[in-house]
Amino acid sequence: MRTAVRPRLPAIAALALSLAIAFDGLNGPAGKPILFLLLSVPFGLLLFAAPPSLPVWRALAPIVALAVVAQIWMALPLWVPPLGANYARPDLLLRELLGAAALLVAFCMGAVLALRRQALASTIDWLLAFACANALLGVVLRDQAGALPSHLWQAHGGVRFAGTMSNSNVTGAYFAMLALAGLTRVTGDSADWREPLVRAAMIARCMAVLLCASACLVTASRSANTCLGLGLTVILLAGARRRDRRGTVLAVVLSAAVLTAAWIGLADLLQLRLNRVGGDGLARMTMWQHYLGVSLRSIWFGYGAGGFATVSARSLSDPFIAQLLWTVNAPHNLFLGLLLEGGIGYLLLLAAAAALVARRVLTNLRHEGLHDIASGVFVGILAVFGCAMVDIALDVPALAALTLFLAGMLAFRARDGLRLGSSAGPDLAPAPAEALAGSAYRRGSPARR
């Protein structure tokens, strides 16, 4: 049974994460517990089919320990009453802890899955396939969601595309990340394109990247589209630096196609959004200034997870600020949100865990080089974090889980001669686009390890 499950692990993991994205990012009241249950299934299958060895757990231990201690710090005011005067919603603690556990499961699942050769490339292929299905479903839901039985899908009649989620900016961040990851999946593959089936697989990937980039554009999200543009620039410069003619030409062609589509079909909408940058930027600065002041009143332990709406309502004593912020459900800044949840200790503990992950990721990238698919995934993750600095991208549980899953894959990705002793077994079965190429893919390429 283990042998039968192993080749399907990337597809199962990608399906679980994509299902979470499809149902409004599981951003409802019960979303975090559902996400924990949903991700526990593929993680359990992964541990059953390809259990990692002791060195893997040792490498994961410091990161997991810091994340667990951070949650204990955040919940400490409930266990030590003198510290709990500012805890806003103690009734939501279990829900929020399950959400944190879901994110930790997503990271560990990516880390363990990445120990298998070709896992990253196969997973990106499946994520691209599911993202295309998500975009097409979003078009249907735009008009027909009201007739569907699920309360998680709602009709979005505005000009901006929201896909299967209720926020266009979050949708834009999701598609931007996968477009950037998919671009290096295309340009970094050194397989012989003269083979008809290999060429068909590459065309399928190119179409998926174009669809994801186009979906990002039609969200008209300024943060997501800015990060997408910067990411494309970085990938193009990296291709020119390594003198990869084929990859650079492909990246230029795909980028030109996206820009042409934006100029022809979305010029008016994008111009309207750009004209509002000044006013919206001033409102955002006022918001950050207000919530920074609120966080400083409880700097050590914050106000507890899940209590932002309550804390925000209590802080709106000024009529002008109240008129501006009464509908706000998040501080629209990742660091400020963590500071409000658990205080400075919580923020520093999670920052330390992120630093350990970043060190492993950068070490792997330095060994693999800029030509590798991992570089595009890394740029895509940075794009989501860039969006989270000015928006709510990582406040949506499913997108946060997907981002941490990919970060775990980059941090623990198998490299020839540098594996951590996983009993992962043989190579993975082909991903959807790879399957089109049949035996031609058995030639192997550095981008598919």
C-alpha positions as CSV (number, residue, x, y, z in Angstrom):
1,M,0.0,0.0,0.0
2,R,2.8,2.4,0.8
3,T,4.3,1.9,-2.7
4,A,0.9,2.7,-4.2
5,V,0.5,5.9,-2.2
6,R,4.0,7.4,-2.6
7,P,3.7,8.5,-6.2
8,R,0.4,10.3,-5.5
9,L,1.6,12.3,-2.5
10,P,2.3,15.6,-4.4
11,A,-1.2,15.4,-6.0
12,I,-2.9,14.6,-2.7
13,A,-1.1,17.5,-0.9
14,A,-1.8,20.0,-3.7
15,L,-5.5,18.9,-3.9
16,A,-6.0,19.4,-0.1
17,L,-4.4,22.9,-0.2
18,S,-6.3,23.8,-3.4
19,L,-9.6,22.7,-1.9
20,A,-9.0,25.0,1.0
21,I,-8.4,27.9,-1.4
22,A,-11.6,27.0,-3.4
23,F,-13.9,27.3,-0.4
24,D,-13.2,31.0,0.3
25,G,-9.8,30.2,1.7
26,L,-11.6,28.7,4.7
27,N,-11.8,32.2,6.1
28,G,-15.1,31.6,8.0
29,P,-15.6,31.0,11.7
30,A,-15.0,27.3,11.4
31,G,-12.3,27.6,8.7
32,K,-9.3,27.0,10.9
33,P,-10.5,23.8,12.5
34,I,-11.6,22.5,9.1
35,L,-8.2,23.4,7.7
36,F,-6.5,21.4,10.5
37,L,-8.6,18.4,9.8
38,L,-8.2,18.7,6.0
39,L,-4.4,18.9,6.1
40,S,-4.0,16.2,8.7
41,V,-5.2,13.6,6.2
42,P,-2.4,14.1,3.6
43,F,0.2,14.6,6.3
44,G,-0.8,11.4,7.9
45,L,-0.6,9.6,4.6
46,L,2.8,11.1,4.0
47,L,4.1,9.9,7.3
48,F,2.7,6.5,6.6
49,A,4.0,6.1,3.1
50,A,7.3,7.9,3.4
51,P,8.3,8.3,7.1
52,P,11.3,10.6,7.5
53,S,14.3,9.5,9.5
54,L,15.5,10.9,12.8
55,P,17.8,13.6,11.2
56,V,14.8,15.1,9.5
57,W,13.0,15.5,12.8
58,R,16.1,16.9,14.4
59,A,16.3,19.5,11.7
60,L,12.6,20.4,12.1
61,A,12.7,20.5,15.9
62,P,14.1,24.0,16.5
63,I,11.6,25.5,14.1
64,V,8.6,23.6,15.5
65,A,9.8,24.4,19.1
66,L,9.9,28.1,18.4
67,A,6.4,28.1,16.9
68,V,5.0,26.1,19.8
69,V,6.6,28.4,22.4
70,A,5.2,31.4,20.5
71,Q,1.7,29.9,20.9
72,I,2.3,29.3,24.6
73,W,3.4,32.9,25.0
74,M,0.3,34.1,23.3
75,A,-2.0,32.0,25.5
76,L,0.0,32.7,28.7
77,P,-2.3,35.5,30.0
78,L,-5.1,33.0,30.2
79,W,-3.1,30.7,32.5
80,V,-1.6,33.5,34.6
81,P,-4.5,35.8,35.5
82,P,-2.5,38.9,36.3
83,L,-1.3,38.9,32.6
84,G,-4.8,38.4,31.1
85,A,-6.4,41.8,31.7
86,N,-6.2,42.7,28.0
87,Y,-7.1,39.3,26.5
88,A,-10.1,40.2,24.2
89,R,-11.7,36.8,23.2
90,P,-10.6,33.9,25.4
91,D,-13.5,31.9,24.0
92,L,-11.8,31.7,20.6
93,L,-8.5,30.4,21.9
94,L,-9.1,26.7,20.9
95,R,-10.1,27.8,17.4
96,E,-7.0,29.9,17.0
97,L,-4.7,27.2,18.3
98,L,-6.1,24.7,15.8
99,G,-5.4,27.3,13.1
100,A,-1.8,27.6,14.2
101,A,-1.5,23.8,14.3
102,A,-2.9,23.7,10.8
103,L,-0.1,26.1,9.6
104,L,2.5,24.0,11.4
105,V,1.2,20.8,9.8
106,A,1.3,22.5,6.4
107,F,5.0,23.5,6.9
108,C,6.0,20.1,8.1
109,M,4.1,18.4,5.3
110,G,6.0,20.5,2.8
111,A,9.3,19.7,4.5
112,V,8.8,16.0,4.6
113,L,7.4,15.8,1.1
114,A,10.4,17.8,-0.3
115,L,12.7,15.0,0.8
116,R,11.5,13.0,-2.3
117,R,13.3,13.7,-5.5
118,Q,11.3,15.7,-8.1
119,A,8.7,16.5,-5.4
120,L,8.9,20.3,-5.9
121,A,8.5,20.2,-9.6
122,S,5.6,17.7,-9.4
123,T,3.8,19.6,-6.7
124,I,4.1,22.9,-8.7
125,D,2.6,21.1,-11.7
126,W,-0.4,19.9,-9.7
127,L,-0.8,23.3,-8.0
128,L,-0.9,25.0,-11.4
129,A,-3.5,22.5,-12.7
130,F,-5.7,23.1,-9.7
131,A,-5.2,26.9,-9.9
132,C,-6.4,26.8,-13.5
133,A,-9.5,24.9,-12.3
134,N,-9.9,27.4,-9.5
135,A,-9.8,30.4,-12.0
136,L,-12.4,28.8,-14.2
137,L,-14.6,28.0,-11.2
138,G,-14.2,31.6,-10.1
139,V,-15.6,32.8,-13.4
140,V,-18.7,30.6,-12.9
141,L,-19.1,31.6,-9.3
142,R,-19.0,35.3,-10.4
143,D,-22.6,35.0,-11.6
144,Q,-23.9,31.7,-10.4
145,A,-22.8,31.3,-6.8
146,G,-26.2,32.5,-5.5
147,A,-27.8,29.4,-6.9
148,L,-25.3,27.0,-5.2
149,P,-26.1,25.4,-1.9
150,S,-22.8,26.2,-0.1
151,H,-22.7,29.3,2.0
152,L,-19.0,29.5,1.4
153,W,-19.5,30.6,-2.2
154,Q,-21.0,34.0,-2.7
155,A,-21.7,35.9,-5.9
156,H,-19.3,38.8,-6.6
157,G,-20.9,41.2,-9.0
158,G,-18.1,43.9,-8.9
159,V,-15.7,44.8,-11.6
160,R,-12.8,43.1,-9.9
161,F,-12.3,39.4,-10.1
162,A,-12.3,37.6,-6.7
163,G,-12.2,34.0,-7.9
164,T,-13.4,31.5,-5.3
165,M,-12.5,33.8,-2.4
166,S,-14.3,36.9,-1.0
167,N,-11.3,39.3,-1.3
168,S,-9.8,40.3,-4.6
169,N,-6.4,41.2,-3.1
170,V,-6.0,37.7,-1.5
171,T,-7.0,36.1,-4.8
172,G,-4.4,38.2,-6.6
173,A,-1.7,37.2,-4.2
174,Y,-2.6,33.5,-4.7
175,F,-2.4,33.7,-8.5
176,A,0.7,35.9,-8.4
177,M,2.6,33.3,-6.3
178,L,1.7,30.4,-8.6
179,A,2.4,32.4,-11.8
180,L,5.9,33.2,-10.6
181,A,6.5,29.6,-9.4
182,G,5.2,28.2,-12.7
183,L,7.3,30.6,-14.8
184,T,10.6,29.1,-13.6
185,R,9.0,25.6,-13.9
186,V,8.8,26.4,-17.6
187,T,12.1,28.3,-18.1
188,G,14.2,26.1,-15.9
189,D,13.4,22.7,-17.5
190,S,16.2,21.6,-19.7
191,A,14.3,18.7,-21.4
192,D,14.6,18.4,-25.1
193,W,11.8,20.4,-26.6
194,R,12.1,18.8,-30.0
195,E,10.2,15.8,-28.6
196,P,6.5,16.4,-29.4
197,L,5.2,15.3,-26.1
198,V,7.7,17.3,-24.1
199,R,6.8,20.3,-26.2
200,A,3.1,19.7,-25.5
201,A,3.8,19.5,-21.7
202,M,5.7,22.8,-21.9
203,I,2.8,24.5,-23.8
204,A,0.4,23.3,-21.2
205,R,2.6,24.8,-18.5
206,C,2.9,28.1,-20.4
207,M,-0.9,28.3,-20.7
208,A,-1.3,27.7,-17.0
209,V,1.2,30.4,-16.2
210,L,-0.6,32.8,-18.5
211,L,-3.9,32.0,-17.0
212,C,-2.6,32.5,-13.4
213,A,-1.0,35.8,-14.3
214,S,-4.1,37.0,-16.1
215,A,-6.2,36.0,-13.1
216,C,-4.0,38.1,-10.9
217,L,-4.3,41.1,-13.3
218,V,-8.1,41.0,-13.4
219,T,-8.3,41.2,-9.6
220,A,-6.9,44.7,-10.1
221,S,-5.0,44.3,-6.8
222,R,-2.3,46.9,-6.7
223,S,-0.2,45.0,-4.2
224,A,-0.5,41.6,-6.0
225,N,0.2,43.1,-9.4
226,T,3.1,45.2,-8.2
227,C,4.7,42.1,-6.6
228,L,3.9,40.1,-9.8
229,G,5.7,42.7,-11.9
230,L,8.7,42.9,-9.6
231,G,8.9,39.1,-9.5
232,L,8.8,38.9,-13.3
233,T,11.6,41.5,-13.4
234,V,13.7,39.5,-11.0
235,I,13.3,36.3,-12.9
236,L,14.1,38.0,-16.2
237,L,17.2,39.6,-14.8
238,A,18.3,36.3,-13.3
239,G,17.9,34.6,-16.7
240,A,19.9,37.3,-18.5
241,R,22.6,37.1,-15.9
242,R,23.1,33.4,-16.4
243,R,22.9,33.8,-20.2
244,D,20.1,31.3,-20.5
245,R,18.8,32.3,-23.9
246,R,15.9,29.9,-24.1
247,G,14.6,30.6,-20.6
248,T,15.0,34.4,-21.0
249,V,13.2,34.4,-24.4
250,L,10.3,32.3,-22.9
251,A,10.1,34.6,-19.8
252,V,10.1,37.7,-22.1
253,V,7.4,36.2,-24.3
254,L,5.1,35.2,-21.4
255,S,5.6,38.6,-19.7
256,A,4.9,40.5,-22.9
257,A,1.7,38.5,-23.3
258,V,0.6,39.3,-19.8
259,L,1.4,43.0,-20.3
260,T,-0.4,43.1,-23.6
261,A,-3.5,41.6,-22.1
262,A,-3.4,44.1,-19.3
263,W,-3.0,47.0,-21.7
264,I,-5.8,46.0,-24.1
265,G,-8.5,44.7,-21.7
266,L,-7.8,46.3,-18.3
267,A,-6.3,49.7,-18.9
268,D,-9.3,51.6,-17.6
269,L,-9.7,49.5,-14.5
270,L,-6.0,49.6,-13.6
271,Q,-5.8,53.3,-14.2
272,L,-8.8,53.8,-11.9
273,R,-7.1,51.8,-9.2
274,L,-3.8,53.7,-9.7
275,N,-5.6,57.0,-9.4
276,R,-6.7,56.0,-5.9
277,V,-3.3,55.2,-4.6
278,G,-2.8,58.5,-2.9
279,G,-6.1,58.5,-0.9
280,D,-5.9,54.8,-0.1
281,G,-2.3,55.1,1.0
282,L,-3.1,57.9,3.4
283,A,-6.0,55.9,4.8
284,R,-3.7,52.9,5.2
285,M,-1.0,55.0,7.0
286,T,-3.7,56.3,9.4
287,M,-4.8,52.8,10.1
288,W,-1.3,51.6,10.9
289,Q,-0.6,54.5,13.1
290,H,-3.8,53.9,15.1
291,Y,-3.3,50.2,15.5
292,L,0.4,50.6,16.4
293,G,-0.8,52.9,19.2
294,V,-3.3,50.2,20.3
295,S,-0.6,47.5,20.3
296,L,1.8,49.6,22.4
297,R,-0.9,49.6,25.2
298,S,-0.4,45.9,25.6
299,I,3.1,45.4,24.1
300,W,4.2,42.3,26.0
301,F,1.3,39.9,25.5
302,G,-1.0,41.6,23.0
303,Y,-4.7,41.0,23.0
304,G,-4.9,37.4,22.1
305,A,-5.6,35.6,18.8
306,G,-9.0,36.1,17.2
307,G,-9.7,39.3,19.2
308,F,-8.9,42.0,16.6
309,A,-12.5,42.9,15.9
310,T,-13.3,43.4,19.6
311,V,-10.1,45.3,20.2
312,S,-10.7,47.5,17.2
313,A,-14.2,48.4,18.2
314,R,-13.1,49.3,21.7
315,S,-10.4,51.6,20.4
316,L,-12.6,53.7,18.1
317,S,-13.2,56.6,20.4
318,D,-12.3,59.3,17.9
319,P,-15.2,60.0,15.4
320,F,-12.9,60.5,12.4
321,I,-11.0,57.2,13.1
322,A,-14.3,55.4,13.8
323,Q,-15.7,56.5,10.4
324,L,-12.5,55.3,8.7
325,L,-11.9,52.0,10.5
326,W,-15.3,50.7,11.6
327,T,-15.4,48.1,8.8
328,V,-11.8,47.0,9.2
329,N,-11.3,43.4,10.2
330,A,-7.5,43.2,10.1
331,P,-4.6,45.7,10.5
332,H,-3.4,45.0,7.0
333,N,0.2,44.5,8.0
334,L,1.7,41.1,9.0
335,F,4.0,42.4,11.7
336,L,1.4,44.6,13.3
337,G,-1.2,41.8,13.3
338,L,1.3,39.5,15.1
339,L,2.1,42.3,17.6
340,L,-1.6,42.8,18.4
341,E,-2.2,39.0,18.8
342,G,0.7,38.1,21.1
343,G,2.8,41.1,21.8
344,I,6.5,41.6,21.2
345,G,7.5,38.1,22.6
346,Y,5.2,36.4,20.2
347,L,6.5,38.4,17.3
348,L,10.1,37.8,18.1
349,L,9.6,34.0,18.6
350,L,7.9,33.7,15.2
351,A,10.6,35.9,13.6
352,A,13.3,33.6,15.0
353,A,11.5,30.6,13.5
354,A,11.2,32.4,10.2
355,A,14.9,33.2,10.3
356,L,15.8,29.5,10.7
357,V,13.6,28.7,7.7
358,A,15.1,31.5,5.6
359,R,18.6,30.4,6.4
360,R,17.9,26.9,5.1
361,V,16.1,28.2,2.0
362,L,18.9,30.5,1.1
363,T,21.5,27.8,1.6
364,N,19.5,25.5,-0.7
365,L,19.2,28.3,-3.3
366,R,22.9,29.0,-3.2
367,H,23.6,25.3,-4.0
368,E,21.0,25.0,-6.7
369,G,21.6,28.3,-8.5
370,L,19.2,30.8,-10.0
371,H,18.2,28.6,-12.9
372,D,16.3,26.2,-10.6
373,I,12.5,26.1,-10.2
374,A,13.0,26.8,-6.5
375,S,14.1,30.4,-7.3
376,G,10.6,31.1,-8.8
377,V,8.9,29.5,-5.8
378,F,11.0,31.7,-3.6
379,V,10.1,34.8,-5.5
380,G,6.5,33.8,-5.3
381,I,6.6,33.4,-1.6
382,L,8.2,36.8,-1.3
383,A,5.4,38.2,-3.4
384,V,2.8,36.9,-0.9
385,F,4.8,38.3,2.0
386,G,5.0,41.6,0.2
387,C,1.2,41.6,-0.2
388,A,0.9,40.7,3.5
389,M,2.8,43.9,4.5
390,V,0.0,46.1,3.1
391,D,-3.0,43.8,2.9
392,I,-4.6,40.7,4.4
393,A,-3.0,37.9,2.3
394,L,-1.7,35.9,5.2
395,D,-4.7,36.5,7.4
396,V,-6.6,34.0,5.1
397,P,-5.9,30.5,6.6
398,A,-5.7,28.6,3.3
399,L,-3.2,31.0,1.6
400,A,-1.1,31.1,4.7
401,A,-1.0,27.3,4.7
402,L,-0.1,27.1,1.1
403,T,2.7,29.7,1.6
404,L,4.2,27.8,4.6
405,F,3.8,24.5,2.7
406,L,6.0,25.8,-0.1
407,A,8.4,27.4,2.3
408,G,8.8,24.0,4.0
409,M,9.5,22.4,0.6
410,L,12.2,25.0,-0.2
411,A,13.8,24.7,3.3
412,F,14.1,20.8,3.2
413,R,14.3,20.1,-0.5
414,A,16.4,17.1,-1.4
415,R,19.6,17.8,-3.1
416,D,21.9,15.1,-4.6
417,G,24.3,14.0,-1.9
418,L,22.7,16.2,0.7
419,R,19.5,14.3,1.6
420,L,18.6,14.0,5.3
421,G,18.1,10.3,5.4
422,S,14.5,10.1,4.5
423,S,13.0,6.7,3.6
424,A,11.1,8.4,0.8
425,G,11.5,5.7,-1.7
426,P,11.7,5.9,-5.5
427,D,11.0,9.0,-7.7
428,L,7.6,10.4,-8.0
429,A,5.1,9.6,-10.7
430,P,4.7,12.2,-13.4
431,A,2.6,15.3,-12.6
432,P,-0.2,16.2,-15.0
433,A,1.9,18.1,-17.6
434,E,4.7,15.6,-17.2
435,A,2.3,12.7,-18.0
436,L,1.8,14.2,-21.5
437,A,5.5,13.7,-22.2
438,G,5.6,10.0,-21.3
439,S,9.0,8.4,-21.5
440,A,10.7,11.5,-22.8
441,Y,10.8,12.8,-19.2
442,R,12.9,9.9,-18.1
443,R,15.9,11.8,-19.5
444,G,15.8,13.9,-16.3
445,S,16.8,17.5,-15.8
446,P,18.2,19.5,-12.9
447,A,15.0,21.5,-12.7
448,R,13.0,18.4,-11.9
449,R,14.9,17.0,-9.0
